[in-house]
Amino acid sequence: PPAPATPRMIVPPQSMPRVQVLLATFNGSQWIEQQLESIFNQQGVVVSIVVSDDSSKDDTVQRLQNSQSRALHLLPSAGCRLGSAHRNFLRLIRDSELGDADYVALSDQDDIWLSNKLARGISCLRARSVQGYSSNVTAFWPNGEQRLIDKAQPQRRYDHLFGSPGPGCTFMLPRETFEQLQAFVRANFDRLQTIWVHDWLIHAFVRCRSGRWHIDDEPTMVRLLEMGVDGI
């Protein structure tokens, strides 16, 4: 007779770390449902999602509204076209209410997360006692080509002044660090509109305050890149 199956250990949701995901959308109808599924299927965490849509012309908003999850909150329309992912994420950082979240992660609309993405990020944040986390990604193109986007090079003293430690959609911050960032964004919101790279801003903010950052060499998501459009 077959051996009895090993019982799965069920972790009570109340003991799992809670992560609030900030998702910026714009005309992402063809990707949004698969992206939401990959976020809500994260293992070992309790997830909530806050979405800011930048006046999409397709049915992105309708698809978000059709979501049956009570853990998804769509912010009201900003009342005008924000015009960039940077401004959309600034709005998310400023207007999000953390609730009981222990961590905050960023998400683009056209990525697919591996099921252990958030759990791995939390493990690295805790084990290394760092204030910021990002990771490598696996890029793929419509023609089937795949490539590892490696951003896990050794960090140098002033490198945060010149670039980002990988795609912002891999970023994760502990609650305390995010609250400091949120206060900074709220106090300087208008001035920060002139910057065009939100991931660089977040990285520089953490490092300039003597925070430590870990760049994970293990890819935690796959990203669709369009030929001649996405820079890497």
Wavefront OBJ file of the C-alpha trace (Angstrom):
o trace
v 0.000 0.000 0.000
v 1.161 3.563 -0.617
v 2.813 5.346 2.289
v 0.549 7.819 4.096
v 0.944 11.391 2.963
v 2.928 13.681 5.243
v 0.479 16.130 6.816
v 0.991 19.753 5.872
v 1.730 22.143 8.676
v -0.924 24.860 8.612
v 0.346 28.239 9.813
v -2.428 30.336 11.359
v -2.869 33.552 9.314
v -2.637 35.657 12.467
v 0.960 34.497 12.973
v 2.055 35.271 9.405
v 3.789 38.553 8.498
v 1.462 41.050 6.855
v 2.493 42.816 3.664
v 0.814 45.756 1.995
v 1.517 45.845 -1.743
v 1.384 49.198 -3.546
v 0.351 48.562 -7.151
v 0.539 51.288 -9.816
v -1.564 50.697 -12.943
v -2.068 52.353 -16.322
v -3.681 50.657 -19.318
v -2.693 47.262 -17.934
v -5.806 45.298 -18.755
v -3.984 42.453 -20.483
v -1.727 41.768 -17.484
v -3.598 42.883 -14.375
v -5.531 39.713 -13.535
v -2.480 37.466 -13.790
v -0.475 39.925 -11.717
v -3.136 40.052 -8.987
v -3.252 36.258 -8.912
v 0.528 36.042 -8.442
v 0.334 38.525 -5.545
v -2.584 36.914 -3.733
v -0.971 33.459 -4.144
v 2.105 34.453 -2.132
v 3.102 31.783 0.368
v 3.583 32.350 4.089
v 2.281 35.922 4.245
v -1.005 37.795 4.537
v -1.315 40.224 1.642
v -3.356 43.371 1.058
v -3.138 45.482 -2.107
v -3.606 49.227 -2.552
v -3.955 50.309 -6.187
v -3.582 53.711 -7.816
v -4.744 53.805 -11.429
v -3.453 56.660 -13.583
v -6.582 57.336 -15.667
v -6.441 54.145 -17.734
v -8.279 54.243 -21.052
v -8.831 50.483 -21.185
v -10.839 48.345 -18.734
v -8.097 48.071 -16.084
v -10.254 49.812 -13.474
v -13.258 47.618 -14.252
v -11.134 44.484 -13.841
v -9.853 45.793 -10.507
v -13.377 46.558 -9.375
v -14.463 43.061 -10.399
v -11.941 41.500 -8.049
v -13.705 39.496 -5.368
v -10.945 40.024 -2.824
v -11.732 42.200 0.175
v -7.968 42.686 0.518
v -7.813 44.943 -2.555
v -8.399 48.682 -2.137
v -8.575 50.955 -5.180
v -7.757 54.580 -4.377
v -10.177 57.200 -5.736
v -9.207 58.853 -8.988
v -6.505 61.486 -8.587
v -8.648 63.798 -10.694
v -5.964 64.307 -13.321
v -3.452 62.335 -15.358
v -0.325 61.831 -13.248
v 1.690 60.964 -16.327
v 4.414 58.683 -14.980
v 5.002 55.625 -12.832
v 7.084 57.810 -10.511
v 4.198 60.170 -9.785
v 1.787 57.287 -9.448
v 4.000 55.606 -6.837
v 4.485 58.910 -5.007
v 0.716 59.141 -4.769
v 0.528 55.574 -3.451
v 3.198 56.253 -0.838
v 1.488 59.471 0.277
v -2.106 58.226 0.396
v -1.822 54.609 1.563
v -2.974 53.670 5.056
v -0.814 50.876 6.443
v -3.323 49.283 8.775
v -1.619 46.342 10.469
v 1.016 45.784 7.754
v 4.496 44.752 8.896
v 6.088 45.343 5.494
v 5.405 47.296 2.299
v 6.248 46.083 -1.214
v 5.953 47.778 -4.618
v 4.424 46.213 -7.717
v 4.108 47.057 -11.394
v 1.118 45.786 -13.374
v 3.035 43.680 -15.918
v 5.104 41.397 -13.698
v 4.508 37.866 -12.472
v 5.733 37.136 -8.973
v 7.197 33.809 -7.922
v 5.158 32.375 -5.073
v 7.935 32.860 -2.490
v 8.804 36.443 -3.481
v 7.501 38.186 -0.368
v 8.508 35.457 2.080
v 12.045 35.462 0.711
v 12.251 39.252 0.926
v 11.104 39.197 4.556
v 13.606 36.461 5.391
v 16.456 38.542 3.927
v 15.323 41.726 5.698
v 15.203 39.932 9.033
v 18.343 37.822 8.695
v 20.503 40.729 7.546
v 18.872 43.445 9.706
v 18.598 45.776 6.702
v 16.144 48.566 5.976
v 15.625 47.900 2.266
v 15.434 44.895 -0.055
v 15.427 44.363 -3.823
v 16.212 41.421 -6.056
v 17.256 40.275 -9.485
v 14.554 39.498 -12.035
v 14.192 37.193 -15.011
v 13.210 39.150 -18.108
v 11.455 37.572 -21.056
v 10.449 38.877 -24.466
v 7.504 38.017 -26.744
v 9.885 36.014 -28.990
v 10.660 33.630 -26.089
v 14.088 35.016 -25.189
v 14.876 35.032 -21.456
v 17.658 36.757 -19.568
v 18.671 37.265 -15.955
v 18.771 40.971 -15.073
v 21.602 40.970 -12.554
v 21.676 43.953 -10.184
v 23.295 42.161 -7.233
v 26.763 43.671 -7.591
v 28.650 44.750 -4.451
v 27.400 48.084 -3.142
v 29.739 51.042 -2.831
v 29.708 54.021 -0.514
v 28.010 56.565 -2.783
v 26.387 54.388 -5.438
v 22.890 55.318 -4.184
v 23.454 58.821 -5.550
v 23.658 57.518 -9.095
v 21.221 54.675 -9.527
v 18.755 52.101 -8.281
v 19.540 48.648 -6.820
v 17.328 46.927 -9.359
v 13.717 47.388 -10.482
v 11.437 49.190 -8.032
v 8.888 46.398 -8.450
v 11.192 44.169 -6.376
v 11.449 46.630 -3.470
v 10.339 45.771 0.056
v 10.635 47.911 3.188
v 9.928 47.208 6.855
v 7.062 49.225 8.290
v 9.279 51.624 10.262
v 11.355 52.490 7.192
v 8.249 52.981 5.056
v 6.685 55.282 7.657
v 9.808 57.469 7.525
v 9.651 57.499 3.715
v 5.944 58.301 3.777
v 6.485 61.269 6.111
v 9.228 62.565 3.794
v 7.030 62.200 0.693
v 4.078 63.904 2.373
v 6.260 66.833 3.457
v 7.903 67.246 0.043
v 5.260 65.941 -2.354
v 5.219 68.879 -4.793
v 9.009 69.123 -5.012
v 9.360 65.388 -5.621
v 7.139 65.573 -8.711
v 10.156 66.786 -10.715
v 12.044 63.520 -10.139
v 11.319 60.766 -12.659
v 12.666 57.616 -11.028
v 10.837 56.498 -7.898
v 13.046 53.468 -7.265
v 16.209 55.603 -7.204
v 14.488 58.045 -4.840
v 13.511 55.308 -2.370
v 16.964 53.714 -2.462
v 18.699 57.066 -1.947
v 16.341 57.979 0.894
v 17.152 54.794 2.804
v 20.902 54.896 2.216
v 21.275 58.630 2.925
v 19.793 57.997 6.367
v 22.510 55.413 7.054
v 20.106 52.589 6.269
v 21.403 49.291 4.910
v 20.121 47.665 1.715
v 20.316 44.090 0.468
v 20.207 43.178 -3.236
v 19.189 39.530 -3.569
v 20.961 37.602 -6.321
v 18.007 35.191 -6.567
v 15.348 36.364 -9.064
v 11.911 36.601 -7.440
v 9.786 37.546 -10.444
v 9.555 37.452 -14.216
v 9.021 40.580 -16.254
v 7.785 40.982 -19.798
v 9.924 43.406 -21.793
v 8.955 44.844 -25.157
v 11.554 44.988 -27.877
v 12.988 48.473 -28.231
v 10.866 49.873 -25.372
v 12.107 48.661 -21.999
v 15.619 49.526 -20.942
v 17.551 47.055 -18.791
l 1 2 3 4 5 6 7 8 9 10 11 12 13 14 15 16 17 18 19 20 21 22 23 24 25 26 27 28 29 30 31 32 33 34 35 36 37 38 39 40 41 42 43 44 45 46 47 48 49 50 51 52 53 54 55 56 57 58 59 60 61 62 63 64 65 66 67 68 69 70 71 72 73 74 75 76 77 78 79 80 81 82 83 84 85 86 87 88 89 90 91 92 93 94 95 96 97 98 99 100 101 102 103 104 105 106 107 108 109 110 111 112 113 114 115 116 117 118 119 120 121 122 123 124 125 126 127 128 129 130 131 132 133 134 135 136 137 138 139 140 141 142 143 144 145 146 147 148 149 150 151 152 153 154 155 156 157 158 159 160 161 162 163 164 165 166 167 168 169 170 171 172 173 174 175 176 177 178 179 180 181 182 183 184 185 186 187 188 189 190 191 192 193 194 195 196 197 198 199 200 201 202 203 204 205 206 207 208 209 210 211 212 213 214 215 216 217 218 219 220 221 222 223 224 225 226 227 228 229 230 231 232
